[in-house]
Amino acid sequence: MSVIVYSMPHCPKCSAAKVVLRRYNVAFEEYDVVEDKGKAREMVEKRRSVREEGSREAMMPVVDIEGIIIEGFDRARMEQVLKEKGLVK
């Protein structure tokens, strides 16, 4: 199982995404993209893979649930993917 949250300090939506994962007892790795420039580049590449051409606005957090990339806080989508991947019932 691999769940990664790319976040920034003082980001309410980033905090909300982590609350959802904790509520479901889903283990995750968290990377502060302000402090870790390598992880910031990694996040940008993952975001680029799902982003529509021409869309430039950065949305935080970026959540990677076993290869499914969710940009911005979308509780319903997170819960849907967690269920599809069998990480929650």
ChimeraX attribute file (.defattr): number of C-alpha atoms within 10 A of each C-alpha:
attribute: neighborCount
match mode: 1-to-1
recipient: residues
	/A:1	10
	/A:2	11
	/A:3	19
	/A:4	19
	/A:5	25
	/A:6	22
	/A:7	24
	/A:8	19
	/A:9	11
	/A:10	8
	/A:11	11
	/A:12	14
	/A:13	17
	/A:14	21
	/A:15	16
	/A:16	15
	/A:17	22
	/A:18	21
	/A:19	12
	/A:20	14
	/A:21	19
	/A:22	12
	/A:23	9
	/A:24	13
	/A:25	11
	/A:26	15
	/A:27	14
	/A:28	17
	/A:29	11
	/A:30	15
	/A:31	18
	/A:32	14
	/A:33	20
	/A:34	13
	/A:35	11
	/A:36	11
	/A:37	12
	/A:38	12
	/A:39	16
	/A:40	18
	/A:41	12
	/A:42	14
	/A:43	24
	/A:44	15
	/A:45	12
	/A:46	19
	/A:47	19
	/A:48	14
	/A:49	10
	/A:50	12
	/A:51	15
	/A:52	9
	/A:53	7
	/A:54	6
	/A:55	8
	/A:56	9
	/A:57	7
	/A:58	11
	/A:59	13
	/A:60	19
	/A:61	25
	/A:62	22
	/A:63	29
	/A:64	21
	/A:65	19
	/A:66	13
	/A:67	11
	/A:68	15
	/A:69	22
	/A:70	23
	/A:71	19
	/A:72	15
	/A:73	20
	/A:74	14
	/A:75	14
	/A:76	9
	/A:77	11
	/A:78	20
	/A:79	17
	/A:80	12
	/A:81	18
	/A:82	20
	/A:83	12
	/A:84	11
	/A:85	14
	/A:86	10
	/A:87	16
	/A:88	14
	/A:89	9
